Amino acid sequence: MTVHATPGRHLLADFRGVAADLLTDVQALEEQMTAAARAAGARVLSAHFHRFGEGAGVTGVIMLSESHISIHSWPEHRFAALDIFMCGAAQPELALDFLQSALAPESVHVTTVARG
């Protein structure tokens, strides 16, 4: 078990240069984010996703025992904002790596905040 000095780590990630079709597929995003949570060692409680219309962006959240993962996408800008907050033994960096592989952004900017 990994022990951290703070109760949780909150990763805020900006993915730029993502293929627009990847940012509109609500079912694929939910599956990828659920798999990312599991890859990080988190327990999924529920998920809620919404697509804003044909060709439009998606907003979604995976609720975890350890906190949450959320995404907001703007396919017209090839941009996604991700929020990955996990506490305990879960490793949010593994979720980020999983999603980076799945969405293949051209660039990534991550801010990490120690919570608690």
DRENKOL-216718 format. One line per field, with one value per residue (C-alpha): residue number from 1; x, y, z; chain; residue in three letters. Coordinates in Angstrom, 3 decimals, always signed. Layout:
<atoms>
pos = [NUM	...];
x = [X	...];
y = [Y	...];
z = [Z	...];
unit = [A	...];
code = [ALA	...];
</atoms>
This chain:
<atoms>
pos = [1	2	3	4	5	6	7	8	9	10	11	12	13	14	15	16	17	18	19	20	21	22	23	24	25	26	27	28	29	30	31	32	33	34	35	36	37	38	39	40	41	42	43	44	45	46	47	48	49	50	51	52	53	54	55	56	57	58	59	60	61	62	63	64	65	66	67	68	69	70	71	72	73	74	75	76	77	78	79	80	81	82	83	84	85	86	87	88	89	90	91	92	93	94	95	96	97	98	99	100	101	102	103	104	105	106	107	108	109	110	111	112	113	114	115	116];
x = [+0.000	+1.301	+1.196	+1.094	+1.657	-1.738	-5.149	-5.451	-4.015	-6.030	-4.791	-6.116	-5.213	-5.655	-5.526	-4.980	-4.961	-7.335	-9.166	-12.636	-14.455	-12.892	-14.356	-17.951	-18.286	-20.054	-20.112	-16.393	-15.484	-17.480	-15.830	-12.339	-12.792	-14.200	-11.233	-8.868	-10.334	-9.870	-6.307	-5.615	-6.895	-10.108	-13.599	-16.285	-19.608	-21.529	-21.227	-23.195	-22.414	-24.172	-23.559	-24.699	-25.909	-24.636	-20.953	-20.970	-18.962	-19.454	-19.452	-19.186	-18.220	-17.215	-17.984	-15.436	-15.120	-11.857	-13.492	-14.052	-12.862	-14.570	-14.227	-15.497	-14.790	-14.829	-14.394	-14.502	-11.287	-9.882	-9.663	-10.626	-10.369	-9.966	-10.234	-8.871	-9.113	-8.267	-7.390	-6.082	-4.051	-5.531	-2.996	-4.511	-1.369	-2.209	-5.677	-4.086	-1.646	-4.526	-6.565	-3.559	-3.025	-6.721	-7.188	-3.697	-3.517	-0.809	-0.011	-0.838	-0.611	-1.098	-1.418	-1.201	-2.706	-2.150	-5.485	-6.041];
y = [+0.000	+3.459	+5.976	+9.735	+12.723	+14.185	+12.505	+12.985	+14.269	+16.304	+16.339	+19.000	+18.093	+20.026	+17.788	+19.748	+18.397	+15.472	+14.088	+15.654	+12.339	+11.020	+13.971	+13.420	+9.666	+9.648	+5.844	+5.469	+8.274	+6.670	+3.296	+4.833	+6.841	+3.835	+1.747	+4.574	+4.633	+0.890	+1.125	+3.621	+1.184	+3.118	+1.681	+2.998	+3.858	+5.398	+7.410	+10.176	+11.538	+13.989	+14.892	+18.358	+17.355	+16.001	+16.850	+18.750	+18.209	+15.855	+16.402	+13.455	+12.274	+8.943	+8.887	+6.881	+5.651	+7.599	+10.760	+11.368	+11.731	+14.235	+15.416	+18.377	+18.317	+20.890	+18.946	+22.150	+23.170	+19.609	+20.223	+18.303	+19.365	+16.476	+16.497	+13.466	+13.510	+10.412	+9.690	+6.671	+4.085	+4.998	+6.450	+9.248	+9.391	+5.913	+7.116	+10.102	+7.823	+5.582	+8.513	+10.048	+6.761	+6.501	+10.083	+10.672	+14.445	+16.399	+18.219	+17.827	+20.330	+18.952	+20.802	+18.632	+19.809	+18.040	+18.003	+17.866];
z = [+0.000	-0.912	+1.917	+1.244	+3.510	+2.560	+2.421	-1.346	-4.585	-7.057	-10.659	-13.010	-16.571	-19.804	-22.888	-26.103	-29.635	-29.038	-32.073	-32.030	-32.529	-29.307	-27.415	-28.586	-27.950	-24.578	-24.268	-25.028	-22.616	-19.817	-20.477	-20.644	-17.464	-15.602	-16.734	-15.735	-12.228	-11.885	-13.228	-10.423	-7.808	-7.148	-6.595	-8.942	-7.280	-10.186	-13.379	-15.015	-18.497	-20.794	-24.441	-25.467	-28.931	-32.225	-32.572	-29.281	-26.135	-23.227	-19.494	-17.184	-13.750	-12.273	-8.550	-6.581	-3.025	-3.159	-4.661	-8.417	-12.015	-14.293	-17.878	-19.866	-23.598	-26.374	-29.635	-31.676	-29.878	-29.635	-25.874	-22.738	-19.098	-16.665	-12.906	-11.052	-7.260	-5.241	-1.662	+0.193	-1.691	-5.106	-7.530	-9.653	-11.805	-13.136	-14.149	-15.902	-17.760	-18.855	-20.191	-21.901	-23.761	-24.654	-25.888	-27.337	-26.792	-28.593	-25.350	-21.681	-18.846	-15.332	-12.039	-8.922	-5.662	-2.341	-0.520	+3.188];
unit = [A	A	A	A	A	A	A	A	A	A	A	A	A	A	A	A	A	A	A	A	A	A	A	A	A	A	A	A	A	A	A	A	A	A	A	A	A	A	A	A	A	A	A	A	A	A	A	A	A	A	A	A	A	A	A	A	A	A	A	A	A	A	A	A	A	A	A	A	A	A	A	A	A	A	A	A	A	A	A	A	A	A	A	A	A	A	A	A	A	A	A	A	A	A	A	A	A	A	A	A	A	A	A	A	A	A	A	A	A	A	A	A	A	A	A	A];
code = [MET	THR	VAL	HIS	ALA	THR	PRO	GLY	ARG	HIS	LEU	LEU	ALA	ASP	PHE	ARG	GLY	VAL	ALA	ALA	ASP	LEU	LEU	THR	ASP	VAL	GLN	ALA	LEU	GLU	GLU	GLN	MET	THR	ALA	ALA	ALA	ARG	ALA	ALA	GLY	ALA	ARG	VAL	LEU	SER	ALA	HIS	PHE	HIS	ARG	PHE	GLY	GLU	GLY	ALA	GLY	VAL	THR	GLY	VAL	ILE	MET	LEU	SER	GLU	SER	HIS	ILE	SER	ILE	HIS	SER	TRP	PRO	GLU	HIS	ARG	PHE	ALA	ALA	LEU	ASP	ILE	PHE	MET	CYS	GLY	ALA	ALA	GLN	PRO	GLU	LEU	ALA	LEU	ASP	PHE	LEU	GLN	SER	ALA	LEU	ALA	PRO	GLU	SER	VAL	HIS	VAL	THR	THR	VAL	ALA	ARG	GLY];
</atoms>
